Amino acid sequence: MKNKKKNLSIMTFIALTMIVTGCGNNSNTGNTNSKESPATGGTTASPSASTKAAPITMTVQFPKSDNLTGIEFVNKKLDRFAEKYPNVTFKKNDWQYAPSEIGIKMAAHQAPSGFRIPATEGKTLLEHKWLTDLTPFLAKYEFANDFNEKLTAPFIIDGKMYAVPASGYIVSVMINKKLFAAKNVPLPTPDWTWDDFYAAAKATADPAKGIAGFALKAKGNEGGWDWTNFLYAAGGTTENVTGGKVTSAFNSDAGVKAMEFMKKLRWEGDALPQNWALNFGDVYNLFKQGRAAMVFGDRIEDAINNGGMKKEDLLILPVPSMVKGGDHTGVLGGNYDIVNPQEPPEVQQAAFDYMTFDLFKESGIAELKQVLEDRKSKGQVYLYGAPAYYKVDSAYGKKIAALVDQYPDNVYRYDAQVAKLMKGVPEPSYYGQDLYGALTNVMQEVFTNKNADVKALLDATAKKFDAEMLSKVTVQ
């Protein structure tokens, strides 16, 4: 789902990097720090520093010709990079990652020296040896221990880190407090459960007025993506890898519980929109119109800056746990930067230097200050506290916090307890978008047929998905 921004000046520091390639689709959507990744040398030869005089040619992933803002941003970054690394010559390549094209690109040795991928692609790329172990580069990187473990996890494989988070996220729940107050419904607390969620959704719904207690996406692939949050919260997973083969796992007991919960919301609670076939934009428009008490996501900025809502009327909570004391698990996704393993060591080092060039920099603080000043001048808000690429308690994180503290009226903050409770589980590694679409079909049948057999539907879908999609995958 692409995140469109109208003006570069109103982007957050983190979001600036997203305009280069756009947000990854949710075919998938995250790594721990180098304390868990000792510098053992891995499978990559020890790289030479790209600051040496030897000339290097690096192929840079470049925006498409119609992305004028992205082109301007990347060109400025290339100019700054060239000042520090004058020995590096750039070749521009506007190819953007696509699962159906990566094999062709790698076979022809035409992929950029470093490129951006969705979080789902880690296992697939590693299976084909299309990921570079970053351990040797991290061993010499000043900020190796400052990456946020909540987001780095999907690309920590066998103790080695293979990617750097560019725009990771963990799904949360956004609440319209006014709709709770209108029905005298107590606001849920961060440690809420499915029972609390159901009670709140049922109590805040007002079908006669066209108000849903919970609006989820149930039209495109986004439907399966939304549902997966409940699957993860129930302790389930989407796929299993055993004996070199990948099979569906969403038809487990956890999957049945998650889908039965959706069924309960629809038929017993009458908590969903009467027209539940909604896509990404539909759901958030409904929320901004005051016609949905709860939705997945933390689109606070959009709700306030573009939807006319007030920050005191909004609340962010983690995905509810299935039972009291359980994990508050949401889908972890986003975009990640990787190094092309087909490049020689010195070019790999240059690619690593390039993809981390703007991270943990004072320039990032200055850019964020510009964003905050811009928001202040327009009476708009900035969302702070969602998981970012850096640790909150790192030196850089503390500088960000100190700056944000100067703009109390123009910042919407994640509650610290909410951020602490949030746990992310990566999206499906194989055919993620297709899997989401298949699960959306199950949801639609459940929402259409009150007597739908959830277990039978999930089993049939798993069998078909395995035969048509996952049987193509062989894990080495």
VEXVO-281431 format. One line per field, with one value per residue (C-alpha): residue in one letter; chain; x, y negated, z negated. Coordinates in steps of 0.5 Angstrom, whole numbers. Example, Ala and Ser with C-alpha at 12.3 -4.5 7.8 and 13.67 -1.06 7.14 Angstrom:
VEXVO-281431
res: c(A | S)
chain: c(A | A)
x: c(25 | 27)
y: c(9 | 2)
z: c(-16 | -14)
***
This chain:
VEXVO-281431
res: c(M | K | N | K | K | K | N | L | S | I | M | T | F | I | A | L | T | M | I | V | T | G | C | G | N | N | S | N | T | G | N | T | N | S | K | E | S | P | A | T | G | G | T | T | A | S | P | S | A | S | T | K | A | A | P | I | T | M | T | V | Q | F | P | K | S | D | N | L | T | G | I | E | F | V | N | K | K | L | D | R | F | A | E | K | Y | P | N | V | T | F | K | K | N | D | W | Q | Y | A | P | S | E | I | G | I | K | M | A | A | H | Q | A | P | S | G | F | R | I | P | A | T | E | G | K | T | L | L | E | H | K | W | L | T | D | L | T | P | F | L | A | K | Y | E | F | A | N | D | F | N | E | K | L | T | A | P | F | I | I | D | G | K | M | Y | A | V | P | A | S | G | Y | I | V | S | V | M | I | N | K | K | L | F | A | A | K | N | V | P | L | P | T | P | D | W | T | W | D | D | F | Y | A | A | A | K | A | T | A | D | P | A | K | G | I | A | G | F | A | L | K | A | K | G | N | E | G | G | W | D | W | T | N | F | L | Y | A | A | G | G | T | T | E | N | V | T | G | G | K | V | T | S | A | F | N | S | D | A | G | V | K | A | M | E | F | M | K | K | L | R | W | E | G | D | A | L | P | Q | N | W | A | L | N | F | G | D | V | Y | N | L | F | K | Q | G | R | A | A | M | V | F | G | D | R | I | E | D | A | I | N | N | G | G | M | K | K | E | D | L | L | I | L | P | V | P | S | M | V | K | G | G | D | H | T | G | V | L | G | G | N | Y | D | I | V | N | P | Q | E | P | P | E | V | Q | Q | A | A | F | D | Y | M | T | F | D | L | F | K | E | S | G | I | A | E | L | K | Q | V | L | E | D | R | K | S | K | G | Q | V | Y | L | Y | G | A | P | A | Y | Y | K | V | D | S | A | Y | G | K | K | I | A | A | L | V | D | Q | Y | P | D | N | V | Y | R | Y | D | A | Q | V | A | K | L | M | K | G | V | P | E | P | S | Y | Y | G | Q | D | L | Y | G | A | L | T | N | V | M | Q | E | V | F | T | N | K | N | A | D | V | K | A | L | L | D | A | T | A | K | K | F | D | A | E | M | L | S | K | V | T | V | Q)
chain: c(A | A | A | A | A | A | A | A | A | A | A | A | A | A | A | A | A | A | A | A | A | A | A | A | A | A | A | A | A | A | A | A | A | A | A | A | A | A | A | A | A | A | A | A | A | A | A | A | A | A | A | A | A | A | A | A | A | A | A | A | A | A | A | A | A | A | A | A | A | A | A | A | A | A | A | A | A | A | A | A | A | A | A | A | A | A | A | A | A | A | A | A | A | A | A | A | A | A | A | A | A | A | A | A | A | A | A | A | A | A | A | A | A | A | A | A | A | A | A | A | A | A | A | A | A | A | A | A | A | A | A | A | A | A | A | A | A | A | A | A | A | A | A | A | A | A | A | A | A | A | A | A | A | A | A | A | A | A | A | A | A | A | A | A | A | A | A | A | A | A | A | A | A | A | A | A | A | A | A | A | A | A | A | A | A | A | A | A | A | A | A | A | A | A | A | A | A | A | A | A | A | A | A | A | A | A | A | A | A | A | A | A | A | A | A | A | A | A | A | A | A | A | A | A | A | A | A | A | A | A | A | A | A | A | A | A | A | A | A | A | A | A | A | A | A | A | A | A | A | A | A | A | A | A | A | A | A | A | A | A | A | A | A | A | A | A | A | A | A | A | A | A | A | A | A | A | A | A | A | A | A | A | A | A | A | A | A | A | A | A | A | A | A | A | A | A | A | A | A | A | A | A | A | A | A | A | A | A | A | A | A | A | A | A | A | A | A | A | A | A | A | A | A | A | A | A | A | A | A | A | A | A | A | A | A | A | A | A | A | A | A | A | A | A | A | A | A | A | A | A | A | A | A | A | A | A | A | A | A | A | A | A | A | A | A | A | A | A | A | A | A | A | A | A | A | A | A | A | A | A | A | A | A | A | A | A | A | A | A | A | A | A | A | A | A | A | A | A | A | A | A | A | A | A | A | A | A | A | A | A | A | A | A | A | A | A | A | A | A | A | A | A | A | A | A | A | A | A | A | A | A | A | A | A | A | A | A | A | A | A | A | A | A | A | A | A | A | A | A | A | A | A | A | A | A | A | A | A | A | A | A | A | A | A | A | A | A | A | A | A | A | A | A | A | A | A)
x: c(0 | 3 | 4 | 3 | 6 | 5 | 10 | 17 | 18 | 12 | 15 | 18 | 26 | 24 | 19 | 24 | 27 | 21 | 20 | 25 | 22 | 15 | 12 | 13 | 6 | 4 | 6 | 10 | 12 | 23 | 33 | 37 | 43 | 50 | 51 | 47 | 51 | 59 | 64 | 65 | 67 | 60 | 60 | 62 | 70 | 73 | 71 | 76 | 74 | 70 | 74 | 80 | 83 | 81 | 76 | 69 | 63 | 56 | 49 | 44 | 37 | 34 | 26 | 22 | 22 | 15 | 17 | 20 | 20 | 24 | 29 | 31 | 32 | 36 | 40 | 42 | 44 | 48 | 52 | 53 | 55 | 60 | 63 | 65 | 67 | 70 | 72 | 65 | 62 | 55 | 50 | 43 | 38 | 30 | 29 | 24 | 24 | 18 | 18 | 17 | 23 | 28 | 30 | 31 | 35 | 40 | 41 | 43 | 47 | 43 | 40 | 43 | 49 | 44 | 36 | 30 | 25 | 19 | 20 | 17 | 22 | 28 | 27 | 26 | 32 | 37 | 34 | 37 | 43 | 41 | 43 | 49 | 51 | 52 | 56 | 63 | 60 | 57 | 63 | 66 | 60 | 59 | 52 | 51 | 48 | 43 | 38 | 32 | 31 | 23 | 24 | 31 | 28 | 26 | 33 | 37 | 38 | 42 | 45 | 47 | 44 | 42 | 38 | 37 | 30 | 28 | 21 | 19 | 12 | 8 | 1 | -3 | -10 | -13 | -19 | -24 | -25 | -31 | -35 | -34 | -36 | -42 | -44 | -41 | -37 | -30 | -24 | -20 | -13 | -6 | -7 | -13 | -16 | -20 | -26 | -25 | -24 | -31 | -34 | -32 | -33 | -40 | -42 | -40 | -43 | -49 | -52 | -58 | -53 | -48 | -43 | -38 | -35 | -29 | -28 | -23 | -21 | -24 | -24 | -17 | -11 | -11 | -17 | -12 | -7 | -12 | -14 | -7 | -6 | -11 | -8 | -1 | -5 | -7 | 0 | -1 | 3 | 2 | 7 | 11 | 18 | 19 | 24 | 26 | 18 | 14 | 6 | 0 | 0 | -6 | -11 | -9 | -13 | -10 | -13 | -20 | -20 | -18 | -23 | -29 | -27 | -28 | -35 | -37 | -36 | -40 | -46 | -46 | -44 | -46 | -40 | -37 | -39 | -46 | -42 | -36 | -32 | -28 | -21 | -15 | -17 | -25 | -23 | -19 | -24 | -30 | -26 | -24 | -32 | -33 | -37 | -32 | -30 | -23 | -19 | -12 | -6 | -4 | -6 | -6 | -3 | -8 | -14 | -12 | -8 | -13 | -19 | -20 | -20 | -17 | -11 | -15 | -20 | -15 | -12 | -7 | -7 | -3 | -7 | -11 | -8 | -12 | -12 | -10 | -3 | -1 | 3 | 0 | 2 | 1 | 4 | 11 | 12 | 16 | 22 | 29 | 35 | 40 | 47 | 47 | 52 | 54 | 58 | 65 | 67 | 69 | 63 | 59 | 62 | 60 | 53 | 53 | 56 | 50 | 44 | 47 | 49 | 43 | 42 | 44 | 46 | 45 | 42 | 37 | 35 | 35 | 31 | 26 | 26 | 24 | 18 | 16 | 17 | 13 | 7 | 7 | 6 | 0 | -3 | -1 | 1 | 7 | 7 | 12 | 14 | 12 | 18 | 23 | 30 | 34 | 33 | 29 | 35 | 41 | 44 | 41 | 34 | 35 | 37 | 30 | 26 | 29 | 27 | 20 | 19 | 20 | 14 | 8 | 2 | 4 | 6 | 2 | 6 | 5 | 4 | 11 | 7 | 4 | 10 | 13 | 8 | 8 | 11 | 12 | 11 | 14 | 9 | 9 | 16 | 13 | 8 | 5 | 0 | -3 | -4 | -7 | -12 | -14 | -15 | -19 | -24 | -25 | -27 | -32 | -35 | -35 | -38 | -43 | -45 | -47 | -47 | -40 | -36 | -29 | -25 | -27 | -26 | -19 | -17 | -20 | -16 | -9 | -10 | -11 | -6 | -1 | -2 | -2 | 3 | 7 | 9 | 13 | 18 | 24 | 28 | 35)
y: c(0 | -6 | -12 | -19 | -25 | -32 | -36 | -34 | -39 | -36 | -29 | -26 | -24 | -17 | -17 | -21 | -15 | -12 | -16 | -13 | -7 | -8 | -3 | 4 | 8 | 12 | 18 | 18 | 13 | 12 | 16 | 15 | 12 | 14 | 16 | 22 | 22 | 23 | 21 | 28 | 26 | 30 | 32 | 25 | 23 | 18 | 12 | 6 | -1 | -5 | -11 | -9 | -12 | -6 | -7 | -4 | -4 | -3 | -2 | -6 | -4 | -10 | -13 | -12 | -18 | -20 | -21 | -28 | -29 | -22 | -24 | -30 | -27 | -21 | -26 | -31 | -24 | -22 | -29 | -29 | -22 | -23 | -29 | -24 | -18 | -22 | -15 | -12 | -13 | -12 | -8 | -9 | -4 | -5 | 2 | 3 | 10 | 15 | 22 | 24 | 20 | 22 | 28 | 25 | 20 | 24 | 29 | 23 | 20 | 13 | 12 | 5 | 6 | 5 | 5 | 4 | 10 | 12 | 15 | 21 | 23 | 25 | 32 | 33 | 29 | 32 | 39 | 37 | 34 | 27 | 24 | 21 | 22 | 15 | 18 | 16 | 9 | 8 | 10 | 3 | -1 | -6 | -5 | 3 | 4 | -2 | 1 | 3 | 10 | 10 | 8 | 12 | 19 | 21 | 20 | 24 | 31 | 36 | 30 | 26 | 19 | 19 | 12 | 5 | 3 | -3 | -4 | 2 | 2 | 6 | 6 | 3 | 1 | -7 | -9 | -14 | -16 | -21 | -14 | -11 | -17 | -17 | -11 | -11 | -6 | -5 | -6 | 0 | 1 | 3 | 10 | 11 | 18 | 21 | 21 | 13 | 12 | 15 | 12 | 5 | 6 | 9 | 3 | -2 | 0 | -3 | 0 | -5 | -11 | -7 | -7 | -1 | 1 | 4 | 3 | 8 | 9 | 15 | 13 | 14 | 17 | 12 | 17 | 23 | 18 | 15 | 22 | 24 | 20 | 24 | 30 | 28 | 26 | 33 | 36 | 38 | 37 | 37 | 42 | 48 | 50 | 57 | 62 | 57 | 56 | 50 | 51 | 47 | 46 | 42 | 47 | 49 | 49 | 41 | 40 | 43 | 39 | 32 | 33 | 35 | 29 | 25 | 29 | 27 | 20 | 20 | 24 | 24 | 17 | 14 | 9 | 9 | 4 | 6 | 6 | 9 | 10 | 4 | 3 | -1 | -8 | -6 | -4 | -10 | -15 | -11 | -13 | -20 | -21 | -19 | -12 | -7 | -7 | -2 | -1 | 3 | -2 | -9 | -14 | -19 | -24 | -23 | -23 | -30 | -33 | -31 | -29 | -35 | -30 | -32 | -29 | -29 | -25 | -19 | -13 | -8 | -1 | 5 | 11 | 14 | 21 | 27 | 28 | 24 | 24 | 26 | 23 | 16 | 19 | 15 | 16 | 13 | 11 | 5 | 4 | 6 | 5 | 10 | 11 | 15 | 21 | 21 | 15 | 15 | 14 | 6 | 5 | 9 | 4 | -2 | 0 | 1 | -6 | -9 | -5 | -7 | -14 | -18 | -14 | -17 | -23 | -30 | -32 | -27 | -32 | -38 | -35 | -33 | -40 | -43 | -38 | -40 | -47 | -46 | -42 | -48 | -53 | -49 | -47 | -40 | -34 | -29 | -22 | -20 | -14 | -9 | -4 | -7 | -4 | -7 | -5 | -10 | -9 | -10 | -17 | -18 | -16 | -21 | -27 | -26 | -25 | -32 | -35 | -33 | -35 | -42 | -42 | -39 | -42 | -39 | -32 | -26 | -21 | -13 | -11 | -8 | -2 | -1 | -1 | 3 | 8 | 9 | 15 | 16 | 22 | 22 | 22 | 29 | 30 | 34 | 31 | 27 | 22 | 29 | 32 | 25 | 26 | 33 | 31 | 25 | 30 | 34 | 28 | 26 | 33 | 32 | 25 | 27 | 34 | 34 | 42 | 42 | 48 | 44 | 50 | 53 | 47 | 46 | 53 | 52 | 46 | 49 | 55 | 51 | 45 | 51 | 54 | 48 | 44 | 46 | 53 | 49 | 47 | 51 | 49 | 51)
z: c(0 | 2 | -2 | 2 | 0 | 3 | 0 | -2 | -7 | -11 | -11 | -17 | -17 | -17 | -11 | -7 | -5 | -3 | 3 | 7 | 8 | 5 | -1 | 0 | 2 | -4 | -1 | -6 | -11 | -19 | -26 | -32 | -33 | -32 | -40 | -37 | -30 | -32 | -27 | -24 | -17 | -15 | -8 | -5 | -4 | -9 | -5 | -4 | -6 | 0 | -2 | 1 | 7 | 12 | 16 | 15 | 20 | 16 | 19 | 15 | 14 | 17 | 17 | 23 | 28 | 26 | 18 | 19 | 11 | 10 | 16 | 13 | 6 | 9 | 13 | 7 | 3 | 8 | 8 | 1 | 1 | 7 | 3 | -3 | 2 | 9 | 11 | 12 | 19 | 20 | 25 | 24 | 25 | 24 | 23 | 17 | 13 | 15 | 13 | 21 | 23 | 18 | 21 | 28 | 25 | 21 | 27 | 31 | 26 | 27 | 20 | 17 | 12 | 6 | 7 | 2 | 1 | -3 | -9 | -7 | -2 | -7 | -7 | 1 | 2 | -3 | 0 | 7 | 4 | 6 | -1 | -3 | -11 | -13 | -19 | -17 | -15 | -22 | -25 | -23 | -24 | -29 | -30 | -30 | -37 | -36 | -31 | -34 | -35 | -34 | -27 | -25 | -27 | -20 | -17 | -23 | -21 | -24 | -28 | -22 | -20 | -13 | -12 | -15 | -16 | -12 | -14 | -19 | -22 | -27 | -27 | -32 | -33 | -33 | -37 | -36 | -43 | -42 | -39 | -46 | -50 | -46 | -48 | -55 | -54 | -58 | -54 | -53 | -57 | -53 | -56 | -53 | -51 | -45 | -50 | -51 | -44 | -42 | -48 | -46 | -38 | -40 | -45 | -40 | -34 | -32 | -25 | -25 | -24 | -20 | -25 | -26 | -32 | -28 | -21 | -18 | -10 | -7 | 0 | 3 | 1 | -5 | -8 | -9 | -12 | -17 | -19 | -20 | -26 | -30 | -27 | -30 | -37 | -37 | -37 | -30 | -24 | -16 | -13 | -16 | -13 | -14 | -10 | -5 | -3 | -5 | -7 | -9 | -17 | -17 | -18 | -25 | -31 | -32 | -25 | -27 | -33 | -29 | -24 | -29 | -32 | -26 | -25 | -32 | -31 | -24 | -26 | -34 | -35 | -29 | -30 | -23 | -17 | -14 | -7 | -10 | -3 | -4 | -2 | -5 | -3 | -5 | -12 | -14 | -10 | -15 | -21 | -19 | -18 | -25 | -23 | -26 | -33 | -32 | -26 | -25 | -24 | -27 | -22 | -27 | -22 | -17 | -21 | -24 | -19 | -13 | -17 | -22 | -28 | -34 | -38 | -44 | -41 | -39 | -42 | -40 | -43 | -41 | -38 | -44 | -46 | -46 | -53 | -59 | -60 | -53 | -47 | -44 | -37 | -31 | -23 | -23 | -16 | -12 | -7 | -8 | -5 | -3 | 1 | 7 | 6 | 13 | 13 | 11 | 3 | 4 | 8 | 3 | -2 | 2 | 2 | -5 | -7 | -2 | -5 | -12 | -10 | -13 | -19 | -26 | -23 | -26 | -19 | -21 | -27 | -23 | -18 | -23 | -26 | -20 | -20 | -27 | -25 | -19 | -23 | -28 | -23 | -20 | -26 | -25 | -29 | -28 | -30 | -35 | -39 | -34 | -33 | -29 | -26 | -32 | -39 | -44 | -49 | -44 | -44 | -37 | -40 | -46 | -41 | -37 | -44 | -46 | -40 | -40 | -47 | -45 | -41 | -46 | -42 | -35 | -37 | -38 | -43 | -43 | -50 | -53 | -55 | -49 | -45 | -50 | -49 | -42 | -39 | -31 | -27 | -20 | -14 | -10 | -7 | -1 | 4 | -2 | 3 | 6 | -1 | -4 | 2 | 1 | -6 | -4 | 0 | -7 | -10 | -5 | -5 | -13 | -13 | -7 | -10 | -18 | -18 | -14 | -17 | -18 | -19 | -13 | -9 | -12 | -10 | -3 | -2 | -5 | 0 | 6 | 4 | 3 | 9 | 13 | 10 | 4 | 8 | 13 | 7 | 5 | -1 | -1)
***
